[in-house]
Amino acid sequence: MGRHVKNPETKGVGSAIRIPQTTTTNRPAGKKGQIIYNDTTGTFQVHNGANWYNWSTAFDEKTISLDKFQGDGTTVTFGAGAGSSIDDSSSATFSQTVNDATDIMVFVGGVYQTPTTNYTVSGQQITFGSAPPANDGATNGHVITIMHGIHKLGE
């Protein structure tokens, strides 16, 4: 901590801490808790004591988007023409392509669904292990909500 207090880049109005910059080839062996900016990948990386992992992508602004569908008690697949939109006016469509179930968060009636246990994804479709209950139409009690833009650590 003392070395940051003496760092002239952290004093005064408009100051900032400068994270060490390097390339993938030149980054140090690393110790647990070290942070670098990797010029090769354009990411901040943190060392966990064994490996370097991406902490964030500095170039990409992350946007969270929601898709909402409604179950009917029998349909297990939603998206790409399967299942119904929340107002039943069209088929269910995804706002983003998803190829890893852990890159989204899924809720049915506000209850979190476990990736690969309760559902799988492929491109623009989600398939549940069992059909989500029918939406009651009054309270939206069984709305299927999919949050996109949630990426696991290291991506």
C-alpha positions, 0 to 999 in steps of 0.5 A: 500500500505504501508504494501506491501512496508514493506513486505520483500518478495516484496523487491529486485530482484526475489521477489514476493508477497505472497497471503494468502493461505487457504482452502475452509473450513477455508477461511475468511468471506471476504471483497470486493477486498480480494484475497486468494489462495484456497488450496482445489480448487487450484485456486486464489479467489477474494471476490466481497463483497458478495461471493468468486469467482475463479479468475484463475486456478493455475494448468491449463495453458489455451490455446486458439484454433480456429475452422473455418467453412464456411456457405452456406446460408442454413446450421444452424448446424456445427460440428460433421459431419454437415456443411463444413470446411473452405476449403470445404474439410471435414465436420466441426469438433470442436477442443474441446467439449463445453457445455456452449455457454458462454465459447466460442466466435463466429464470423461470418464474423468478427461480434461477435455473442451473446451466446444463442441469436445467437447460442447454443452449445451442445458437438461438435456442434453449431447451429445458429438461422439463417444460416450464409451467404455463404463464397464468396471464395475470401475474406473469408468474412463470415468465422465462427470462434469459439474461444475455451479456453475462460472461464467465470469468476468463472469457 
